[in-house]
Amino acid sequence: MDSGTVRATISGYSKTRASGPRLVPSAVLIPLLCKDGELHVLLTERTREVRSHKGQVCFPGGSVHQEDDTLLATALREAWEETGLDPSDVDVIGEIDDNVVGSTGYVITPFVGFVPYPYRFTPNAVETQDIFLVPLSVPMDSSRFYDQERVIDEYYYHGPVCDYEGHIIWGATARILKHMLGLLIAKGAGPEPISCSPS
């Protein structure tokens, strides 16, 4: 599989939306980058100074602000605030199914976009401890990304988990990633690298 097939798969997908009177809307960006001829996904690790989800791995994103006209605007604004990613540098290719976080009442709308690489990211010192890239071939390997029962920090968790270079990808981030990869696997993608050309 190559990045062109990824674009076609995501852009042609008809997503499932979640809504409800008590759900709080939020959005994230799933940034995809071409590094060393292989498609990678960008993730961040939150600092211990943030109010919630301290030290957790996540996609850039957050809750809707009053100035956001759309959920996409929320995702792009949060990505800029957390990583220094200029919204004009994101080639948004589509969105995938909403993810409801039962413990918090948030409904997360994920947008997928291509980002040029290399890129000079500027992490927000208060919010973002680390910015790192994961080859998509890693979580597509079922021996590395699968449902587990684990105690992570102070949380008991059962669901998809992927360990990568000292980072633990779990929770809503892992569920969203698993859903996106499932769409690609349905189109024939396997655990081998997804090829790409630098933009």
The 8 nearest C-alpha neighbors of each residue, nearest first, counted from 0:
[[1, 193, 188, 4, 194, 2, 187, 5],
 [2, 0, 194, 193, 3, 4, 195, 5],
 [1, 3, 5, 195, 4, 6, 194, 193],
 [4, 2, 6, 5, 1, 7, 195, 0],
 [3, 5, 7, 6, 2, 1, 8, 0],
 [4, 6, 2, 8, 3, 7, 9, 1],
 [7, 5, 3, 4, 9, 8, 10, 92],
 [6, 8, 4, 10, 5, 9, 11, 3],
 [9, 7, 5, 11, 6, 10, 4, 12],
 [8, 10, 12, 6, 11, 93, 7, 5],
 [11, 9, 93, 7, 92, 12, 8, 6],
 [12, 10, 8, 9, 7, 13, 93, 6],
 [11, 13, 9, 10, 14, 8, 95, 93],
 [14, 12, 11, 15, 95, 96, 10, 94],
 [13, 15, 96, 95, 12, 16, 94, 97],
 [14, 16, 96, 97, 17, 13, 95, 98],
 [17, 15, 97, 96, 14, 18, 108, 98],
 [18, 16, 97, 15, 106, 19, 99, 98],
 [19, 17, 22, 16, 20, 106, 21, 24],
 [18, 20, 22, 21, 17, 23, 106, 104],
 [19, 21, 22, 18, 23, 104, 24, 17],
 [22, 20, 19, 23, 104, 18, 105, 24],
 [21, 23, 104, 19, 105, 20, 106, 24],
 [22, 24, 105, 106, 104, 21, 25, 62],
 [25, 23, 106, 105, 62, 63, 22, 107],
 [26, 24, 62, 107, 63, 61, 106, 108],
 [27, 25, 108, 107, 74, 60, 109, 61],
 [28, 26, 60, 74, 109, 59, 58, 110],
 [27, 29, 110, 74, 59, 109, 30, 111],
 [28, 30, 111, 110, 58, 112, 31, 27],
 [31, 29, 112, 41, 40, 113, 28, 111],
 [32, 30, 40, 113, 39, 114, 112, 41],
 [33, 31, 39, 114, 38, 113, 116, 115],
 [32, 34, 38, 197, 37, 195, 36, 116],
 [33, 35, 36, 37, 32, 38, 116, 39],
 [36, 34, 37, 33, 38, 197, 195, 196],
 [35, 37, 195, 34, 194, 196, 33, 38],
 [38, 36, 194, 34, 35, 193, 195, 33],
 [37, 39, 33, 193, 32, 195, 134, 194],
 [40, 38, 134, 32, 133, 135, 31, 132],
 [39, 41, 31, 133, 132, 30, 32, 135],
 [42, 40, 132, 30, 131, 31, 133, 39],
 [43, 41, 58, 131, 57, 130, 132, 40],
 [44, 42, 130, 57, 129, 56, 58, 131],
 [43, 45, 56, 129, 128, 55, 54, 127],
 [44, 46, 54, 127, 128, 55, 126, 53],
 [45, 47, 128, 54, 48, 127, 126, 53],
 [46, 48, 53, 54, 49, 45, 128, 126],
 [49, 47, 46, 125, 50, 53, 126, 45],
 [50, 48, 51, 47, 126, 53, 46, 125],
 [49, 51, 48, 53, 52, 47, 126, 46],
 [50, 52, 53, 49, 48, 47, 54, 55],
 [53, 51, 55, 54, 50, 45, 49, 47],
 [52, 54, 47, 51, 55, 46, 45, 49],
 [55, 53, 45, 46, 47, 44, 52, 56],
 [56, 54, 45, 44, 53, 52, 57, 167],
 [57, 55, 44, 43, 168, 45, 42, 167],
 [58, 56, 43, 172, 42, 44, 55, 59],
 [57, 59, 42, 27, 43, 60, 29, 28],
 [60, 58, 78, 27, 28, 77, 57, 81],
 [61, 59, 27, 77, 74, 26, 78, 58],
 [60, 62, 25, 26, 77, 27, 63, 74],
 [61, 63, 25, 24, 26, 64, 73, 60],
 [62, 64, 25, 73, 24, 67, 65, 61],
 [65, 63, 66, 67, 62, 73, 68, 61],
 [64, 66, 67, 63, 68, 73, 62, 69],
 [65, 67, 64, 68, 63, 73, 72, 69],
 [68, 66, 64, 72, 69, 65, 73, 63],
 [67, 69, 66, 72, 70, 65, 73, 71],
 [70, 68, 72, 71, 67, 73, 63, 74],
 [69, 71, 73, 72, 26, 74, 25, 63],
 [70, 72, 74, 69, 73, 75, 110, 26],
 [71, 73, 69, 75, 70, 74, 67, 76],
 [72, 74, 70, 76, 71, 75, 63, 67],
 [73, 75, 27, 26, 71, 60, 77, 28],
 [74, 76, 78, 72, 77, 86, 73, 79],
 [77, 75, 79, 73, 78, 74, 72, 80],
 [76, 78, 60, 80, 74, 79, 75, 81],
 [79, 77, 59, 75, 81, 76, 80, 82],
 [78, 80, 83, 84, 76, 77, 82, 81],
 [79, 81, 77, 78, 83, 82, 76, 123],
 [82, 80, 123, 78, 79, 122, 77, 127],
 [81, 83, 122, 121, 84, 79, 120, 78],
 [84, 82, 79, 121, 120, 80, 85, 81],
 [83, 85, 79, 82, 78, 120, 86, 88],
 [84, 86, 87, 88, 79, 83, 89, 75],
 [87, 85, 88, 89, 75, 84, 79, 76],
 [86, 88, 85, 89, 90, 84, 75, 114],
 [87, 89, 86, 85, 114, 90, 115, 84],
 [90, 88, 114, 86, 87, 113, 91, 112],
 [91, 89, 113, 112, 92, 114, 88, 87],
 [90, 92, 112, 89, 111, 93, 113, 110],
 [93, 91, 112, 10, 111, 6, 90, 9],
 [94, 92, 10, 111, 9, 110, 91, 95],
 [93, 95, 110, 109, 111, 9, 14, 96],
 [94, 96, 14, 109, 97, 110, 93, 179],
 [97, 95, 15, 14, 16, 98, 108, 94],
 [96, 98, 108, 16, 107, 17, 106, 15],
 [99, 97, 107, 106, 96, 100, 108, 175],
 [98, 100, 106, 105, 101, 107, 97, 104],
 [101, 99, 105, 102, 104, 103, 106, 98],
 [100, 102, 104, 103, 99, 105, 106, 22],
 [101, 103, 100, 104, 105, 99, 171, 106],
 [104, 102, 105, 101, 100, 23, 99, 22],
 [103, 105, 22, 101, 100, 23, 102, 106],
 [106, 104, 23, 100, 22, 103, 99, 24],
 [105, 107, 99, 24, 98, 23, 25, 22],
 [108, 106, 25, 26, 98, 97, 99, 105],
 [107, 109, 26, 97, 25, 27, 106, 110],
 [110, 108, 27, 94, 26, 95, 28, 107],
 [111, 109, 94, 28, 93, 29, 27, 95],
 [112, 110, 29, 93, 94, 92, 91, 28],
 [113, 111, 91, 90, 30, 92, 89, 31],
 [112, 114, 31, 90, 30, 89, 32, 91],
 [113, 115, 89, 32, 31, 30, 88, 112],
 [116, 114, 198, 32, 117, 118, 113, 197],
 [117, 115, 118, 32, 33, 34, 114, 197],
 [116, 118, 115, 119, 34, 32, 33, 197],
 [119, 117, 116, 120, 115, 114, 84, 32],
 [118, 120, 121, 117, 83, 84, 116, 82],
 [119, 121, 83, 82, 118, 122, 84, 130],
 [122, 120, 83, 82, 123, 119, 84, 81],
 [123, 121, 82, 127, 81, 124, 83, 120],
 [122, 124, 81, 127, 126, 125, 82, 121],
 [125, 123, 126, 127, 122, 128, 46, 81],
 [124, 126, 123, 127, 48, 46, 49, 128],
 [127, 125, 46, 123, 45, 124, 49, 81],
 [128, 126, 45, 123, 46, 122, 129, 124],
 [127, 129, 46, 45, 44, 126, 124, 130],
 [130, 128, 44, 43, 127, 131, 45, 122],
 [131, 129, 43, 42, 44, 41, 132, 128],
 [130, 132, 42, 41, 43, 129, 133, 44],
 [131, 133, 41, 40, 39, 42, 134, 130],
 [132, 134, 39, 40, 135, 41, 131, 137],
 [135, 133, 39, 136, 137, 38, 40, 132],
 [134, 136, 39, 137, 138, 133, 38, 139],
 [135, 137, 192, 139, 190, 134, 191, 138],
 [138, 136, 135, 139, 140, 134, 143, 133],
 [139, 137, 144, 140, 136, 135, 143, 161],
 [140, 138, 190, 136, 137, 141, 135, 189],
 [141, 139, 190, 138, 142, 137, 143, 144],
 [142, 140, 144, 143, 145, 139, 138, 190],
 [141, 143, 140, 144, 145, 138, 139, 137],
 [144, 142, 141, 140, 161, 138, 145, 137],
 [145, 143, 161, 138, 141, 160, 142, 140],
 [144, 146, 159, 160, 141, 147, 143, 142],
 [147, 145, 159, 158, 160, 157, 148, 144],
 [146, 148, 158, 157, 159, 149, 145, 160],
 [147, 149, 157, 156, 158, 146, 150, 155],
 [150, 148, 156, 155, 151, 147, 157, 154],
 [149, 151, 155, 154, 156, 152, 153, 148],
 [152, 150, 154, 153, 149, 155, 156, 167],
 [151, 153, 154, 150, 155, 54, 55, 149],
 [152, 154, 151, 150, 155, 156, 149, 53],
 [155, 153, 151, 150, 152, 156, 149, 157],
 [154, 156, 150, 149, 151, 153, 157, 148],
 [157, 155, 149, 148, 150, 154, 158, 151],
 [156, 158, 148, 147, 149, 146, 155, 159],
 [157, 159, 146, 147, 156, 160, 148, 170],
 [158, 160, 146, 145, 173, 169, 147, 144],
 [161, 159, 169, 144, 168, 145, 146, 173],
 [160, 162, 144, 168, 143, 167, 163, 138],
 [163, 161, 167, 166, 168, 165, 160, 164],
 [162, 164, 166, 165, 161, 167, 133, 168],
 [165, 163, 166, 162, 167, 133, 131, 161],
 [164, 166, 163, 167, 162, 168, 161, 56],
 [167, 165, 163, 164, 162, 168, 56, 44],
 [166, 168, 162, 161, 169, 163, 56, 165],
 [169, 167, 161, 160, 173, 56, 162, 166],
 [168, 170, 173, 160, 172, 159, 167, 171],
 [171, 169, 173, 172, 174, 158, 168, 159],
 [170, 172, 174, 173, 175, 169, 100, 98],
 [173, 171, 175, 170, 57, 174, 169, 176],
 [172, 174, 169, 176, 170, 171, 175, 168],
 [175, 173, 171, 177, 176, 172, 178, 170],
 [176, 174, 178, 172, 177, 173, 171, 179],
 [175, 177, 173, 179, 178, 174, 172, 180],
 [178, 176, 174, 180, 175, 179, 173, 181],
 [177, 179, 181, 175, 176, 180, 174, 182],
 [180, 178, 176, 182, 181, 177, 175, 183],
 [179, 181, 183, 177, 182, 178, 184, 176],
 [182, 180, 184, 178, 179, 183, 177, 185],
 [181, 183, 185, 179, 180, 184, 178, 186],
 [182, 184, 180, 186, 185, 181, 188, 187],
 [185, 183, 188, 181, 187, 186, 182, 180],
 [184, 186, 182, 183, 187, 181, 188, 180],
 [187, 185, 183, 184, 188, 182, 8, 4],
 [186, 188, 184, 185, 189, 183, 0, 182],
 [189, 187, 184, 183, 0, 186, 190, 185],
 [188, 190, 191, 184, 187, 139, 136, 140],
 [191, 189, 139, 140, 136, 192, 188, 137],
 [190, 192, 189, 136, 193, 188, 139, 140],
 [193, 191, 136, 37, 194, 190, 135, 38],
 [194, 192, 1, 0, 38, 37, 191, 195],
 [193, 195, 1, 37, 36, 192, 38, 2],
 [196, 194, 2, 36, 37, 1, 33, 38],
 [195, 197, 36, 198, 33, 194, 2, 37],
 [198, 196, 33, 195, 116, 115, 36, 34],
 [197, 115, 196, 116, 33, 114, 113, 32]]
